[in-house]
Amino acid sequence: MAPPTRDEPTTPISSADAVSNMRVTLSSWPAPSRLIYCQAVLVFILAIHQGAIREGREGAAIEKR
């Protein structure tokens, strides 16, 4: 069972602080998304490579496969 959560009061911040916090959040966001896209590109390249290998085997005898 999860521990109970605490209700903490929120404190208002100025517009300048909000913009500053937004810049920090936006600058840290692209790094993890690049890792996800990098993995997707690698899987795509491997799929194309595997397809090319299978296509090259079409005329070969079963013993050569």
Secondary structure, DSSP 8 states (H G I E B T S, - for coil): --------------HHHHHHHHHHHHHHSHHHHHHHHHHHHHHHHHHHHHHHHHHHTTTS-TTT-
